Amino acid sequence: MRHAYSVDTVRAAEAELMAALPEGALMRRAAAGLAAAVAGLLPRVSGARVVLLVGSGDNGGDALYAGVRLARRGAGVSAVLLDPDRAHRGGLAALQAAGGRVAEDPFGVLAAADVVLDGITGIGGHGGLRPDAVPLARAARGSGATVVAVDLPSGVEADTGEVRGEAVRADATVTFGAYKPALLVDPAHQHAGALRLVDIGLGPLLPSAPDLEALQHADVGGMLPVPAPESDKYRRGVVGVVAGSARYPGAAVLAVAGAVHGGAGAVRYVGPVADAVLARFPEVLVHGWPPSRAGRVQAWVVGPGLGDAPGVAEVLESDVPVLVDADGLRGLDPAAVRVRSAPTLLTPHAGEAAALLGVDRGEVEAARLGAVRSLAATYGATVLLKGSTTLVADAEGSRPVRVNPTGTSWLATAGSGDVLSGLAGSLLAAGLDPLDAGSAAAYLHGLAARLVSLDAPVSARDVAAAIPRAWRDTRRS
């Protein structure tokens, strides 16, 4: 599992570690890891042209000392100083002693660079790049060189993942000691490129609970329920699905598909398009209205393609976990969710989240982490915010926000969210708590899309069918 920590937490750990080390030792550790990572990106270090964009903070020092190591291996290293009077003196002197030089023509050296190290600002930067840094960042991006961000791309907000102005777009980011939230959460994540974590000794000094965490194969594999020899459909979990309408029959079929392929022992369908559901999945149990007469269920999914039909209020009155998606989210009353005795999982996309919060969609997309936390606090529910990086926040705010690493832009297709709802509902019915059910479902959903897309268009139906393959892959890890 990848863990990400806030700026204050990282700084506190760094201060404690620096107090126990010789002066400058921590920066040299970071620089050594950075230089090794850069060397791994080059066909050969000797003769390579490396340009350092050096700001006035510690990131500039990290870049300078990494440049020292690369210069000693034969690279031609040039430093572009954004504020010469405030550049790290020790690092600059060491670079010049190793044969590196200060660039007199910044744009000329950038145009000829093989690698550019972005050491303009560090984790304390706010509000995007300063105006004098913008042309350099643009020149680096347009040069054709590999751009490597030092710790995180300059101009992004480390704690929130927001990008409030122009920021560096890196091909890779080498971060030190711990991941920062911006490296995992969009829109900043899109600026980071490939991530590499350098161990500088902070691990024992960081708290056990991070601010964010990203599941990996083994984490998800350990969560997934496996039937015991004596299992029956109720032990595996029965999920009820209230979905679909005359206008949107496919939403019901796809939500049921997610539940069927997601391991449910049985699926009960309540809604107006039972014939369409049975035509695709004859094993589904169909029931007339109301949902309370559908028989025993261990979790409900309500909302996909429901239109203006009733059902949400009655399902929320049940005493089992409920997932609310799509049309079920329209006009959802926070009080009706907060009074529930059983858990609730809400699964909005950015537009639905904006409506629930009473803000513009752009505000949610620009500050996804803040939005998912706000929704969870307002509704007293676990919230899965779908999007370029899907986030899952628990109802109490006591556990780290989960960020899904398997998402792919090919999931931006009609019906994909319906499949995810059914899948998450099946995991709720199997007994997973909402945070685990939501984050494991998002992981499997993204992995299934990757298994079938191969960088080509993929349909929601294809994703649903590939869920068992994704399940097997995580279980084998």
DOVOMAR-89130 format. One record per residue (C-alpha): x, z negated, y negated; residue in one letter; residue number from 0. Coordinates in steps of 0.5 Angstrom, whole numbers, always signed. Each point is the difference from the previous one (the first is absolute). Layout:
% residues N
PT/X/Z/Y/code/pos
PT/X/Z/Y/a/NUM
...
//
This chain:
% residues 477
PT/X/Z/Y/code/pos
PT/+0/+0/+0/m/0
PT/+2/+2/-7/r/1
PT/+0/-6/-5/h/2
PT/+0/+1/-8/a/3
PT/+1/-6/-5/y/4
PT/-2/-1/-7/s/5
PT/+6/+1/-5/v/6
PT/+0/-8/-1/d/7
PT/+0/-1/+7/t/8
PT/+6/+5/+1/v/9
PT/+4/-3/-7/r/10
PT/-1/-7/+3/a/11
PT/+3/+2/+6/a/12
PT/+6/+4/-3/e/13
PT/+1/-6/-5/a/14
PT/+1/-5/+6/e/15
PT/+4/+5/+4/l/16
PT/+5/+1/-6/m/17
PT/+1/-7/-1/a/18
PT/+3/-1/+7/a/19
PT/+4/+7/-1/l/20
PT/+6/+2/-4/p/21
PT/-1/+3/-6/e/22
PT/-2/+7/+0/g/23
PT/-1/+0/+8/a/24
PT/-7/+1/+0/l/25
PT/+1/+6/-4/m/26
PT/+5/+3/+4/r/27
PT/-4/-1/+7/r/28
PT/-5/+4/-3/a/29
PT/+4/+5/-3/a/30
PT/+4/+1/+7/a/31
PT/-7/+1/+3/g/32
PT/-2/+5/-5/l/33
PT/+7/+4/+1/a/34
PT/-1/+0/+7/a/35
PT/-7/+3/-1/a/36
PT/+2/+5/-5/v/37
PT/+6/+2/+5/a/38
PT/-5/+1/+6/g/39
PT/-4/+5/-5/l/40
PT/+6/+5/-1/l/41
PT/+3/+5/+5/p/42
PT/+7/-3/-2/r/43
PT/+1/-5/-6/v/44
PT/+7/+3/-2/s/45
PT/-1/+5/-5/g/46
PT/-7/-2/-1/a/47
PT/-3/+0/-7/r/48
PT/-3/-7/-2/v/49
PT/-3/-2/-6/v/50
PT/-2/-7/-2/l/51
PT/-6/-1/-5/l/52
PT/+2/-7/-3/v/53
PT/-4/-4/-3/g/54
PT/+1/-7/-3/s/55
PT/-2/-5/+5/g/56
PT/+2/-2/+7/d/57
PT/-2/+7/+3/n/58
PT/+5/+4/-4/g/59
PT/+5/-5/+3/g/60
PT/-2/+1/+7/d/61
PT/+1/+8/-2/a/62
PT/+7/-1/-3/l/63
PT/+2/-4/+6/y/64
PT/-3/+5/+5/a/65
PT/+4/+6/-4/g/66
PT/+6/-4/+1/v/67
PT/+0/+0/+7/r/68
PT/-2/+7/+0/l/69
PT/+5/+2/-4/a/70
PT/+5/-3/+4/r/71
PT/-2/+4/+6/r/72
PT/+1/+7/-4/g/73
PT/-6/+1/-4/a/74
PT/+0/+2/-7/g/75
PT/-4/-5/-4/v/76
PT/-3/+0/-7/s/77
PT/-4/-5/-3/a/78
PT/-5/+1/-6/v/79
PT/-1/-6/-4/l/80
PT/-6/-1/-3/l/81
PT/+2/-6/-4/d/82
PT/+8/+0/+0/p/83
PT/+1/-6/-4/d/84
PT/-5/-4/+6/r/85
PT/+3/+3/+6/a/86
PT/+3/-4/+5/h/87
PT/+7/-1/-2/r/88
PT/+3/-2/+7/g/89
PT/-4/+6/+3/g/90
PT/+2/+5/-5/l/91
PT/+8/-3/+0/a/92
PT/+0/+1/+8/a/93
PT/-3/+7/+0/l/94
PT/+5/+2/-5/q/95
PT/+6/-3/+4/a/96
PT/-3/+4/+6/a/97
PT/+0/+6/-4/g/98
PT/-7/+1/-2/g/99
PT/-1/+2/-7/r/100
PT/-6/-1/-5/v/101
PT/-3/+7/-1/a/102
PT/+0/+3/-7/e/103
PT/-5/+5/+1/d/104
PT/-5/-4/+4/p/105
PT/-5/+7/+1/f/106
PT/+6/+4/+3/g/107
PT/+2/-5/+5/v/108
PT/-7/-1/+2/l/109
PT/-1/+8/+1/a/110
PT/+6/+0/+5/a/111
PT/-1/-7/+4/a/112
PT/-1/+0/+7/d/113
PT/-3/-8/+0/v/114
PT/-3/-3/-6/v/115
PT/+0/-8/+0/l/116
PT/-6/-3/-4/d/117
PT/+3/-6/-3/g/118
PT/-4/+0/-7/i/119
PT/-5/-6/+1/t/120
PT/-1/-5/+5/g/121
PT/-5/-5/+3/i/122
PT/-2/-3/-7/g/123
PT/-1/+7/-3/g/124
PT/-7/+1/-3/h/125
PT/-4/+6/-4/g/126
PT/+3/+6/+3/g/127
PT/+7/+3/-2/l/128
PT/+3/-1/-7/r/129
PT/-1/+7/-4/p/130
PT/+8/+0/+0/d/131
PT/+0/+0/+8/a/132
PT/-6/+5/+1/v/133
PT/+4/+6/-1/p/134
PT/+6/-2/+5/l/135
PT/-6/-2/+5/a/136
PT/-3/+7/-1/r/137
PT/+7/+3/+1/a/138
PT/+2/-3/+6/a/139
PT/-7/+2/+3/r/140
PT/+1/+7/-2/g/141
PT/+8/+0/+2/s/142
PT/-2/+1/+8/g/143
PT/+5/-6/+1/a/144
PT/-3/-5/+5/t/145
PT/-2/-6/-5/v/146
PT/+1/-7/+3/v/147
PT/-3/-6/-4/a/148
PT/+3/-6/+0/v/149
PT/-4/-6/+3/d/150
PT/-6/+4/-3/l/151
PT/-2/+6/-4/p/152
PT/+1/-1/-8/s/153
PT/-6/-1/-4/g/154
PT/-5/-2/+6/v/155
PT/-3/-7/+0/e/156
PT/+3/-4/+5/a/157
PT/-5/-5/+2/d/158
PT/-6/+4/-1/t/159
PT/+2/+7/+2/g/160
PT/-3/+3/-7/e/161
PT/+3/+5/-4/v/162
PT/-1/-1/-7/r/163
PT/+4/+6/-3/g/164
PT/+5/+5/+3/e/165
PT/+4/-2/+6/a/166
PT/+6/+2/+4/v/167
PT/-2/+4/+6/r/168
PT/+5/-1/+6/a/169
PT/+1/+3/+6/d/170
PT/+2/-7/+3/a/171
PT/+0/-7/-2/t/172
PT/+5/-5/+2/v/173
PT/-2/-7/-1/t/174
PT/+3/-7/+1/f/175
PT/-2/-6/+3/g/176
PT/-7/+1/+1/a/177
PT/-5/+6/-2/y/178
PT/-4/-1/-6/k/179
PT/-7/+2/+0/p/180
PT/+1/+6/-5/a/181
PT/+3/+3/+6/l/182
PT/-6/+0/+5/l/183
PT/-6/+1/-5/v/184
PT/-2/+6/-4/d/185
PT/+1/+3/-5/p/186
PT/+7/-3/+0/a/187
PT/+1/+1/+7/h/188
PT/+0/+8/-1/q/189
PT/+6/-1/-4/h/190
PT/+4/-4/+5/a/191
PT/+1/+6/+5/g/192
PT/+4/-3/+7/a/193
PT/+1/-7/+0/l/194
PT/+6/-4/+2/r/195
PT/+1/-8/+0/l/196
PT/+7/-2/-1/v/197
PT/+1/-8/+3/d/198
PT/+3/-4/-5/i/199
PT/-1/-6/+3/g/200
PT/-7/-2/-4/l/201
PT/-4/-1/+7/g/202
PT/+1/-7/+1/p/203
PT/-2/-2/-7/l/204
PT/-6/+4/-1/l/205
PT/-7/-3/+2/p/206
PT/-3/+1/+6/s/207
PT/-6/+3/-3/a/208
PT/+1/+6/-4/p/209
PT/-4/+3/-5/d/210
PT/-1/+7/+4/l/211
PT/+1/+2/+7/e/212
PT/+0/+7/+4/a/213
PT/-2/+0/+7/l/214
PT/+5/+4/+5/q/215
PT/-2/+2/+7/h/216
PT/+2/-6/+3/a/217
PT/-4/-4/-4/d/218
PT/-7/+4/+1/v/219
PT/+2/+0/+7/g/220
PT/+0/-7/+1/g/221
PT/-7/-1/-4/m/222
PT/-4/+5/+4/l/223
PT/-5/-3/+6/p/224
PT/+2/+2/+7/v/225
PT/-6/-1/+5/p/226
PT/+1/-5/+5/a/227
PT/-2/+1/+7/p/228
PT/-6/-4/+0/e/229
PT/-2/+4/-7/s/230
PT/-7/+3/-1/d/231
PT/-3/+3/-6/k/232
PT/-1/-6/-4/y/233
PT/+6/-3/+1/r/234
PT/+3/+6/-3/r/235
PT/-4/+0/-5/g/236
PT/-7/+4/-2/v/237
PT/+0/+3/-7/v/238
PT/-7/+2/-4/g/239
PT/+0/+6/-4/v/240
PT/-5/+1/-6/v/241
PT/+2/+6/-3/a/242
PT/-2/+8/-1/g/243
PT/-6/+3/-3/s/244
PT/-4/+7/+0/a/245
PT/+5/+2/-5/r/246
PT/+6/-3/+3/y/247
PT/-1/+0/+7/p/248
PT/+8/+1/+2/g/249
PT/+2/-6/-4/a/250
PT/-4/-4/+6/a/251
PT/+3/+4/+5/v/252
PT/+7/-1/-3/l/253
PT/-1/-8/-1/a/254
PT/-2/+0/+8/v/255
PT/+6/+4/+2/a/256
PT/+5/-5/-4/g/257
PT/-4/-5/+4/a/258
PT/+0/+3/+7/v/259
PT/+7/+2/+0/h/260
PT/+3/-6/-3/g/261
PT/-2/-4/+6/g/262
PT/-7/-3/-1/a/263
PT/-3/-3/+7/g/264
PT/-6/+3/-3/a/265
PT/-3/+3/-6/v/266
PT/-7/-1/-3/r/267
PT/-3/+5/-5/y/268
PT/-5/-1/-5/v/269
PT/-3/+6/-4/g/270
PT/-4/+6/-1/p/271
PT/+5/+5/+4/v/272
PT/+0/-3/+7/a/273
PT/+0/+7/+3/d/274
PT/+6/+2/-4/a/275
PT/+4/-6/+2/v/276
PT/-3/+1/+8/l/277
PT/+2/+7/+0/a/278
PT/+7/-2/-1/r/279
PT/+1/-6/+3/f/280
PT/-5/-2/+5/p/281
PT/+3/-6/+2/e/282
PT/-3/-3/-7/v/283
PT/-6/-5/+0/l/284
PT/-5/+2/-5/v/285
PT/-5/-4/-3/h/286
PT/-6/+0/-5/g/287
PT/-1/-3/-6/w/288
PT/+2/-6/-2/p/289
PT/+7/-2/+2/p/290
PT/-2/-7/+2/s/291
PT/-3/+3/+6/r/292
PT/+6/+4/+2/a/293
PT/+2/-5/+5/g/294
PT/+6/-4/+0/r/295
PT/+6/+2/-4/v/296
PT/+7/-3/-2/q/297
PT/+1/+4/-6/a/298
PT/-4/+5/-5/w/299
PT/+2/+6/-3/v/300
PT/-5/+2/-6/v/301
PT/+0/+5/-5/g/302
PT/+3/+7/+2/p/303
PT/-4/+6/-2/g/304
PT/-6/-5/-1/l/305
PT/-3/+2/-7/g/306
PT/-5/-4/-3/d/307
PT/-3/-2/+7/a/308
PT/+0/-8/+1/p/309
PT/+4/-4/+5/g/310
PT/+6/-3/-4/v/311
PT/-4/-6/-2/a/312
PT/-3/-2/+7/e/313
PT/+7/+1/+3/v/314
PT/+3/-4/-5/l/315
PT/-5/-6/+2/e/316
PT/+3/+0/+7/s/317
PT/+5/-5/+3/d/318
PT/+5/+5/+2/v/319
PT/+6/+4/-3/p/320
PT/-2/+6/-5/v/321
PT/+3/+6/-2/l/322
PT/-3/+3/-6/v/323
PT/+2/+7/-2/d/324
PT/-2/+6/-4/a/325
PT/-7/+0/-2/d/326
PT/-1/-7/+2/g/327
PT/+5/-2/-6/l/328
PT/-5/+2/-5/r/329
PT/-2/-5/-4/g/330
PT/+2/-5/+4/l/331
PT/-1/-7/-2/d/332
PT/+6/-5/+0/p/333
PT/-5/-6/+1/a/334
PT/-3/+3/+6/a/335
PT/+7/+1/+3/v/336
PT/+3/-7/-2/r/337
PT/-5/-4/+3/v/338
PT/+1/+3/+7/r/339
PT/+2/-5/+6/s/340
PT/+4/+6/+3/a/341
PT/+5/+4/-2/p/342
PT/-1/+7/-4/t/343
PT/+5/+6/-1/l/344
PT/-1/+5/-6/l/345
PT/+3/+6/+1/t/346
PT/-1/+4/-7/p/347
PT/+4/+6/-2/h/348
PT/+3/+0/-7/a/349
PT/-7/+3/-3/g/350
PT/-4/-5/+3/e/351
PT/+5/-6/-1/a/352
PT/-1/+2/-8/a/353
PT/-7/+0/+1/a/354
PT/+0/-7/+3/l/355
PT/+5/-3/-6/l/356
PT/-4/+4/-5/g/357
PT/+7/+4/-2/v/358
PT/+2/+7/-1/d/359
PT/+3/+3/+7/r/360
PT/+6/+1/-4/g/361
PT/+1/-7/-1/e/362
PT/+0/-2/+8/v/363
PT/+4/+6/+2/e/364
PT/+5/-2/-6/a/365
PT/+0/-7/+3/a/366
PT/-2/+0/+7/r/367
PT/+3/-7/+2/l/368
PT/-3/-4/-6/g/369
PT/-7/+4/+2/a/370
PT/+0/-2/+7/v/371
PT/+2/-7/-2/r/372
PT/-6/-1/-5/s/373
PT/-5/+3/+5/l/374
PT/+2/-5/+5/a/375
PT/-1/-6/-5/a/376
PT/-6/+3/-3/t/377
PT/-4/+1/+7/y/378
PT/+3/-5/+4/g/379
PT/+2/+5/+5/a/380
PT/+5/+4/+3/t/381
PT/+1/+6/-3/v/382
PT/+3/+7/+3/l/383
PT/+2/+4/-6/l/384
PT/+1/+7/+2/k/385
PT/+4/+5/-3/g/386
PT/+7/+3/+0/s/387
PT/+3/-7/+2/t/388
PT/-6/-4/+3/t/389
PT/+0/-7/-2/l/390
PT/-3/-6/+4/v/391
PT/-1/-7/-4/a/392
PT/-3/-6/+4/d/393
PT/-6/-3/-3/a/394
PT/+3/-7/-2/e/395
PT/+7/+3/-3/g/396
PT/+4/-4/+4/s/397
PT/+3/+5/+5/r/398
PT/+5/+6/-2/p/399
PT/-4/+6/-2/v/400
PT/+1/+5/+5/r/401
PT/+3/+7/-2/v/402
PT/-1/+6/+5/n/403
PT/+6/+4/+2/p/404
PT/-3/+6/+4/t/405
PT/-5/+3/-5/g/406
PT/+1/+8/-1/t/407
PT/-3/+4/-5/s/408
PT/-4/+4/+5/w/409
PT/-5/-6/+1/l/410
PT/-3/+2/-7/a/411
PT/-5/+4/+4/t/412
PT/-8/-1/+1/a/413
PT/-2/-5/+5/g/414
PT/+7/-3/+1/s/415
PT/-2/-7/-3/g/416
PT/-6/+0/+4/d/417
PT/+4/+0/+6/v/418
PT/+5/-5/-3/l/419
PT/-7/-5/-1/s/420
PT/-2/+1/+8/g/421
PT/+7/-1/+2/l/422
PT/+1/-7/-4/a/423
PT/-7/-2/+2/g/424
PT/+2/+1/+7/s/425
PT/+6/-5/-1/l/426
PT/-4/-5/-3/l/427
PT/-5/+0/+6/a/428
PT/+6/-1/+4/a/429
PT/+2/-6/-4/g/430
PT/+5/+2/-5/l/431
PT/-1/-4/-6/d/432
PT/-1/+5/-6/p/433
PT/+7/+0/-3/l/434
PT/+3/+2/+7/d/435
PT/-6/+5/+2/a/436
PT/+0/+3/-7/g/437
PT/+8/+1/+0/s/438
PT/+0/+2/+7/a/439
PT/-5/+5/+0/a/440
PT/+3/+3/-7/a/441
PT/+7/+1/+4/y/442
PT/-4/+3/+6/l/443
PT/-4/+5/-4/h/444
PT/+6/+2/-4/g/445
PT/+5/+1/+7/l/446
PT/-6/+4/+3/a/447
PT/+0/+5/-6/a/448
PT/+8/+0/+1/r/449
PT/-1/+2/+7/l/450
PT/-5/+5/-1/v/451
PT/+2/+3/-7/s/452
PT/+7/+2/+1/l/453
PT/+0/+2/-7/d/454
PT/-6/+4/+0/a/455
PT/-7/-1/-1/p/456
PT/-4/-5/+4/v/457
PT/-7/-2/+1/s/458
PT/-4/-7/+0/a/459
PT/-2/+2/+7/r/460
PT/+7/+2/+2/d/461
PT/+3/-7/-2/v/462
PT/-6/-4/+3/a/463
PT/+2/+4/+7/a/464
PT/+8/-2/-1/a/465
PT/-2/-8/-1/i/466
PT/+2/-1/+7/p/467
PT/+6/+3/+0/r/468
PT/+2/-4/-6/a/469
PT/-2/-6/+3/w/470
PT/+4/+2/+6/r/471
PT/+6/+1/-4/d/472
PT/+0/-7/-4/t/473
PT/-1/-3/+7/r/474
PT/+6/+3/+3/r/475
PT/+5/-2/-6/s/476
//
